[in-house]
Structures are given as C-alpha cells and as structure tokens.
Amino acid sequence: MDKDLDYYLNLDWTLIEGEDLDFEGNPYHYIEIKEIPSFVFCAKTIEKARKNYKNQLKLTLMLMIEDGEKIPEPGEEDDDINWESLCP
C-alpha cells in the first residue's frame, strides 16, 4: 500500500483536547495528536479547533513526508522516543 498524504490524513489519530489560558488570561482550546508529539492546534472554541485542526495536520504531514521523517501511526508503540531529535 502506498502511504501518501491521503493515507495519513485518514488515519484514526488519537486526539487530546484541552483548554488553557493565553498570556492575557483568555481561554483557548487546543488539540494535540498523541502520535505526533510536535503537533498542536489552538482555537478560541473547541468547535473551531475540531473543525480546523486537519488543515494544520495536513501541513505537518506534508513536511514530515518531504523531510523523509517516519510518521508513527495510531496503534504503534515507540518505547524508545529520541527526545533530542524532537527537541534539538
């Protein structure tokens, strides 16, 4: 199977939703993807975050594919995360 952008966009990613405050004390909502530690999308409402996070995911995946990065898929376990490669 050819694992192209459409393949990755249609995976059942593990979404982590949350709420926090910005630097001015205003609430915002975020969506993280468990399998892609560097991914986060923020919006003023959870509805907007849910509606629009896939646009950011598409850009993130395009860069990962272009850079030849291994894209961890849902259900894969990576016990040996190389944090230095994620946070140089």
WOKA-V760181 format. One record per backbone hydrogen bond with DSSP energy under -0.5 kcal/mol. NH is the residue of the N-H (numbers start at 1). CO is the residue of the C=O. If there is no record, write none. Layout:
nh = (NH,NH)
co = (CO,CO)
//
This chain:
nh = (3,4,8,9,10,10,11,13,15,16,17,18,20,22,25,28,29,30,31,32,33,33,34,34,36,37,39,41,43,49,50,51,52,53,55,56,57,58,59,60,61,62,63,64,65,66,67,68,69,72,76,78,79,81,83,85,86,87)
co = (1,2,4,5,6,7,8,11,13,32,15,30,28,26,22,20,43,18,41,16,36,39,14,32,33,35,36,31,29,45,46,47,48,49,52,52,53,54,55,56,57,58,59,60,61,62,63,65,64,70,73,76,77,79,81,82,82,83)
//
